[in-house]
Amino acid sequence: MKPFGSIPSALPRSGIREIMDLAWATPGVIHLEVGQPDFDTPEHIVEAACHYARQGHTRYVPNSGIDEVREAAARYIQRKTGVPTGKENILVTQGAVLSVATAFLAVLDAGDEVLLPDPGWPNYSMAVTLMHGQPVFYSLRPEAQFLPDLDELESLVTDRTKLILLCSPSNPTGQVHGRELTEKLVDFARRHDLYVLADEIYAEIVFDGVAHTSAASVDTDGRVLLVTGMSKAYAMTGFRVGFTRAVPEYVELATKLQEPLVSCGVAFAQMAAVDALDGPQDSVGEMRDAYQERRDAALSILRDNGLYDYTPGGAFYLLVDISSSGLGSRDFAIRLIETEKVAVAPGSTFGEVCADHIRVSIASPEEKVREGLQRLCRLVGELSSAGHTPR
């Protein structure tokens, strides 16, 4: 038989999934590897989903999403960004990951280059590659607090560069772009005539009273494709409801692309999202505050063990430098499961810059975060004292 396609066959598997599989096969593991809220979906949202399913919202819906959820998403985004937004600006997708993939499909021709963060969520480069685009990585370095460097970005632009992806708050660093940096990044894209794909799925999870600045709020000519959704802030990962906010011309094109990909979303899940966006928001703030408390607890343990590097400003992740262990991040993550029964994501799956780091998810109960970090620090200390150069 003829072989399968060369591009999908050569695509590496996500290192996060590899660790998840090993962790689930190991009894008693503390799970700090997965970016999934440990909170239950708020009860009023679950009740809404049941209600709408019983009402008969179980059939096909429009490719672009149900009007009610597009309108609710438009109201939500306008409240958060201050940018006038109507339903004509909203595409509903099966999770924010499909909003990201659809953007690459809609914008890229074969060989077009995309500026992606390193470290960054591995699905970005996987999707660009599948769309026959060319990932070009810009560095988020520890010495720069994991923030983009404008001079480096200038050096990476070519006549094939079509789009830059920004993620703030960041997965995996947890860092947040302030308003000044966001303005500079969007201006950079404007000067080079690049689309901006702004992954803002964690925008509700920012700490220390800092307001999130959306790339859409500083966009002057409609080049920003803002991606968000229900998974993280509302603990609705399984509902698979994401949004893209963009100019109507983009929404029209991307709507057409949903048909060969998924046809449409899930009706009762989309209707439940209306109740989430328009209903009580107390749970969003409560979850955010809990994540901040967990972050502070994690940082305290890292300080006590000489492993503190920076303070994440949002999301529910932090990177930990394990270079003193003498192991690469994948080997360290496997050893941590085998010896300490703690699962973390290897930094190498997010890029070369943090190949000597691991990502810790604090989307677990605080006692699990504390115990998991203590065990992690113990293993780093043991490996360091066994002959590797200490930090």
Secondary structure, 3 states (H helix, E strand, C coil): CCCCCHHHHHCCCCHHHHHHHHHHCCCCCEECCCCCCCCCCCHHHHHHHHHHHHCCCCCCCCCCCCHHHHHHHHHHHHHHHCCCCCHHHEEEECCHHHHHHHHHHHHCCCCCEEEEEECCCHHHHHHHHHCCCEEEEEECCHHHCCCCCHHHHHHHCCCCEEEEEEECCCCCCCCCCCHHHHHHHHHHHHHCCCEEEEECCCCCCECCCCCCCCHHHHCCCCCEEEEEECCCCCCCHHHCCEEEECCHHHHHHHHHHHHHHCCCCCHHHHHHHHHHHHCCCHHHHHHHHHHHHHHHHHHHHHHHCCCCCCCCCECCEEEEECHHHCCCHHHHHHHHHHHHCEECEEHHHHCCCCCCEEEEECCCCHHHHHHHHHHHHHHHHHHHHCCCCCC
